Amino acid sequence: MSIFIAKTQIPTQNIDVSQGYWKEVFNKLMRDPVALCAGTIILMLLIMAIAGPYISLGDPYATSMLKRLRGIGSEGFPLGSDELGRNMISRLIIGARLSLFMGITPVIFAFFIGGAIGIIAGYAGGLTNTVIMRTVDIFYAFPSVLLAIALSGTLGSGIGNALLSLTLVFIPQVARISESVTTQVRNRDYIEAARASGANPFTIIYRQVLGNVLSPIFVFSTGLISVSMILASGLSFLGLGVRPPEPEWGLMLNTLRTAIYTQPWVAALPGLMIFITSISFNILADRMRSAMDLRN
């Protein structure tokens, strides 16, 4: 967390977050081959998730014990079959929808809830800041993995409980970064000028503060998607997330772990998908941070 804060550039003057600003950010990203590569991979994954039922090469739920654990390149099974004879390529394609949903949704909720909590605490300061942030610190003190497992174990398995657990894990992290960047801008000259003009706190936050803090909060939250996907997959692997027979990459890793010695390449495919997706979101978040830095 401290590394990210050190890299984040907080503006010394009010940023006009206008169409021109976002156009310049977009142009920087389009000139960055690394960002383009990561963005293309993510776009392909999103297309695969949305159009999964129309592009899959077979029924991802159809089982056949006579066709179990087929190798990559087998007839009718381009990427092999799992322990129940289900088509791996179909399950990987359909599984993208649930895996991305489990990775992105908690971060979206955390972005809005944690961002609002942190901005209010950072702008208010004083006792309000102390009460809010010390409450946040109670959850922030626990490692993300242990907190996610503890919450999911308490709430029970299932998609809804897993999403709730991951959201609660990420809210303190987003709130901390939001409070930090808001504290750094709340005493800037343009904020003081807005106060002197008689504007109320909510107007100042909406018109002056948001434009200067949303960029680092958004970039930080984008980086959390990779962590969220890994945690969601881990919960499914432990039986605390998605339930069988739904195709989800973490759950597929769990069910294929017994095949690691007989069909290691087939068993590794869900893990490879998780790795590619996570690293792509990480890279894109880092390049977005650079593009949004007006000093570059």
C-alpha positions in Angstrom: 0.0 0.0 0.0 2.8 2.4 0.9 4.5 1.8 -2.4 1.4 2.8 -4.3 1.0 6.0 -2.3 4.6 6.9 -2.9 4.1 6.5 -6.7 0.8 8.5 -6.8 1.2 12.1 -7.9 -1.2 14.4 -6.1 -1.8 17.6 -8.0 -0.9 21.0 -6.5 -3.6 22.8 -8.5 -7.1 22.1 -9.4 -7.4 19.6 -12.3 -9.9 20.3 -15.0 -11.1 16.7 -15.5 -12.6 17.6 -18.8 -13.0 15.8 -22.1 -9.5 17.1 -23.1 -7.9 15.5 -20.0 -9.4 12.1 -20.6 -8.6 12.4 -24.3 -5.0 13.0 -23.5 -5.0 10.0 -21.1 -6.6 7.8 -23.8 -4.0 9.0 -26.4 -1.1 8.1 -24.0 -2.6 4.6 -23.5 -3.0 4.1 -27.2 0.7 5.0 -27.7 1.8 2.5 -25.0 2.3 -1.0 -26.6 2.3 -2.7 -23.2 -1.0 -1.1 -22.2 -2.5 -2.0 -25.6 -1.4 -5.6 -25.2 -2.9 -5.9 -21.7 -6.0 -4.1 -22.8 -6.5 -6.3 -25.8 -6.2 -9.4 -23.6 -8.8 -8.1 -21.2 -11.1 -7.1 -24.1 -10.8 -10.6 -25.5 -11.6 -12.1 -22.1 -14.7 -9.8 -21.7 -15.9 -10.8 -25.2 -15.4 -14.4 -24.3 -17.4 -14.0 -21.1 -20.2 -12.2 -22.9 -20.4 -14.4 -26.0 -19.4 -17.6 -24.2 -22.6 -19.6 -24.9 -22.4 -18.7 -28.6 -18.7 -19.5 -29.2 -18.2 -22.5 -26.9 -17.4 -25.8 -28.7 -19.7 -28.1 -26.7 -21.8 -28.5 -23.7 -19.7 -27.6 -20.7 -21.8 -29.7 -18.3 -22.0 -32.9 -20.4 -20.2 -35.7 -18.7 -18.8 -39.0 -20.0 -16.7 -41.3 -18.0 -15.5 -42.9 -21.2 -13.9 -39.6 -22.3 -12.4 -38.5 -19.0 -9.0 -36.9 -18.9 -8.4 -36.7 -22.6 -5.1 -35.0 -23.5 -4.8 -31.7 -25.4 -5.4 -32.1 -29.1 -7.7 -35.1 -28.7 -10.4 -35.6 -31.3 -13.4 -33.4 -30.3 -11.4 -32.1 -27.3 -8.9 -29.4 -28.5 -7.9 -28.7 -24.9 -8.6 -32.1 -23.4 -11.3 -33.1 -21.0 -11.6 -33.0 -17.2 -12.1 -35.7 -14.6 -15.7 -36.2 -15.6 -15.2 -36.1 -19.4 -16.4 -32.5 -19.8 -15.0 -30.5 -22.6 -12.2 -28.2 -21.2 -12.3 -25.5 -23.9 -16.0 -25.1 -23.3 -15.6 -24.9 -19.6 -12.8 -22.4 -19.8 -14.8 -20.2 -22.2 -18.0 -20.3 -20.1 -16.0 -20.1 -16.9 -14.6 -16.7 -18.0 -18.0 -15.1 -17.3 -18.2 -16.3 -13.7 -14.5 -15.8 -13.0 -14.5 -12.2 -14.2 -17.8 -11.5 -12.5 -16.3 -12.8 -9.2 -13.2 -10.7 -9.7 -14.7 -7.4 -10.9 -17.9 -7.1 -8.9 -16.4 -6.9 -5.4 -14.0 -4.2 -6.6 -16.8 -2.1 -8.1 -18.7 -2.2 -4.8 -15.5 -1.5 -2.8 -14.7 1.4 -5.2 -17.9 3.3 -4.5 -18.4 2.4 -0.8 -14.7 2.5 0.3 -14.1 5.6 -1.9 -17.0 7.5 -0.3 -15.9 6.5 3.2 -12.3 7.6 2.6 -13.2 10.9 0.9 -15.6 11.9 3.7 -13.0 10.9 6.3 -10.2 12.7 4.5 -12.1 15.9 3.9 -13.7 16.1 7.4 -10.5 15.4 9.3 -10.4 15.6 13.1 -12.6 13.4 15.2 -14.7 12.2 12.2 -11.5 11.0 10.5 -10.3 9.3 13.6 -13.5 7.4 14.2 -14.0 6.3 10.6 -10.4 5.3 9.9 -9.8 3.5 13.2 -13.0 1.4 12.4 -11.6 0.7 9.0 -8.2 -0.3 10.5 -9.9 -3.1 12.4 -10.5 -4.9 9.1 -7.4 -3.6 7.4 -5.2 -5.1 10.1 -6.0 -8.7 8.9 -4.3 -10.1 5.8 -6.7 -10.2 2.8 -6.5 -13.9 2.3 -7.2 -14.8 6.0 -10.0 -12.2 6.2 -11.7 -13.5 3.0 -11.5 -17.1 4.2 -12.8 -16.2 7.7 -15.7 -14.2 6.4 -16.6 -16.8 3.8 -16.3 -19.6 6.3 -18.6 -17.7 8.7 -21.2 -16.8 6.0 -21.1 -20.1 4.2 -20.3 -21.1 0.7 -22.0 -19.7 -2.4 -21.5 -16.9 -4.9 -23.4 -14.3 -2.9 -21.5 -14.9 0.3 -18.2 -14.9 -1.6 -19.0 -11.6 -3.2 -19.9 -10.1 0.2 -16.8 -11.4 1.8 -14.5 -10.0 -1.0 -16.3 -6.7 -0.9 -15.7 -6.4 2.8 -12.0 -7.3 2.3 -11.5 -4.5 -0.3 -13.5 -1.7 1.2 -10.8 -0.9 3.9 -8.1 -0.9 1.3 -9.9 1.5 -1.0 -11.0 3.6 2.0 -7.3 3.9 3.1 -6.1 5.2 -0.3 -9.1 7.5 -0.6 -8.5 9.0 2.8 -4.8 9.5 2.0 -5.2 11.3 -1.3 -8.1 13.4 0.0 -6.1 14.5 3.0 -3.3 15.7 0.7 -5.6 17.9 -1.4 -8.1 19.2 1.2 -5.9 22.2 2.2 -4.8 23.2 -1.3 -5.3 26.8 -2.3 -8.2 26.0 -4.7 -10.0 24.2 -1.8 -9.5 27.1 0.5 -10.8 29.5 -2.1 -13.9 27.4 -2.5 -14.5 27.5 1.3 -14.0 31.2 1.3 -16.6 31.6 -1.4 -19.2 30.1 1.0 -19.6 26.7 -0.8 -20.9 23.9 1.4 -18.7 20.8 2.0 -20.7 18.6 -0.3 -20.4 21.1 -3.2 -16.6 21.4 -2.6 -16.2 17.6 -2.5 -18.2 17.2 -5.7 -16.7 20.1 -7.7 -13.2 20.4 -6.3 -12.1 17.3 -4.5 -13.5 14.4 -6.7 -11.7 15.5 -9.8 -8.3 15.4 -8.0 -8.7 12.1 -6.2 -10.7 9.9 -8.4 -7.8 9.0 -10.7 -5.5 7.5 -8.1 -8.5 5.8 -6.4 -9.7 4.3 -9.8 -6.2 3.1 -10.7 -5.7 1.5 -7.3 -9.1 -0.2 -7.6 -8.3 -1.5 -11.0 -5.2 -3.1 -9.6 -7.3 -4.9 -7.0 -9.2 -6.8 -9.7 -6.3 -9.2 -10.1 -6.2 -9.7 -6.4 -9.9 -10.2 -6.3 -9.8 -12.9 -9.0 -7.1 -14.8 -7.2 -8.9 -14.6 -3.9 -12.2 -15.6 -5.5 -10.5 -18.5 -7.2 -8.9 -19.5 -3.9 -12.3 -19.5 -2.1 -13.7 -21.7 -4.9 -10.7 -24.0 -4.6 -11.4 -24.3 -0.9 -15.1 -25.0 -1.4 -16.1 -21.6 0.0 -17.1 -19.9 -3.3 -18.7 -21.2 -6.5 -20.3 -24.6 -6.1 -20.1 -27.5 -8.6 -20.9 -28.1 -11.4 -20.5 -24.4 -12.4 -17.4 -23.8 -14.5 -15.2 -21.4 -12.6 -11.5 -21.4 -13.0 -10.7 -21.7 -9.3 -13.2 -24.5 -8.8 -11.8 -26.2 -11.9 -8.3 -26.2 -10.4 -9.7 -27.8 -7.3 -11.5 -30.6 -9.2 -8.5 -31.2 -11.5 -5.9 -31.4 -8.8 -6.0 -35.2 -8.7 -5.2 -35.3 -12.5 -1.9 -33.4 -12.1 0.1 -36.5 -12.5 -1.9 -38.0 -15.4 -2.7 -34.9 -17.4 -0.6 -32.0 -16.0 -1.1 -29.7 -19.0 -4.9 -30.0 -18.9 -4.9 -29.6 -15.1 -2.8 -26.4 -15.4 -5.1 -24.6 -17.9 -7.5 -23.0 -15.4 -4.4 -21.7 -13.4 -3.0 -20.3 -16.6 -6.2 -18.4 -17.4 -6.2 -17.0 -13.8 -2.5 -15.9 -14.3 -3.0 -14.3 -17.7 -6.1 -12.4 -16.5 -4.5 -11.2 -13.3 -1.2 -10.0 -14.8 -3.1 -8.2 -17.6 -5.2 -6.2 -15.1 -2.1 -5.5 -13.0 -0.2 -4.2 -16.1 -3.1 -2.1 -17.3 -3.6 -0.5 -13.9 0.1 0.4 -13.8 0.1 1.9 -17.3 -3.1 3.8 -16.5 -1.4 5.3 -13.4 1.4 6.6 -15.7 -1.0 7.9 -18.3 -3.0 9.8 -15.7 0.1 11.5 -14.3 0.0 14.9 -15.9 3.7 15.5 -15.1 4.7 12.9 -17.7 
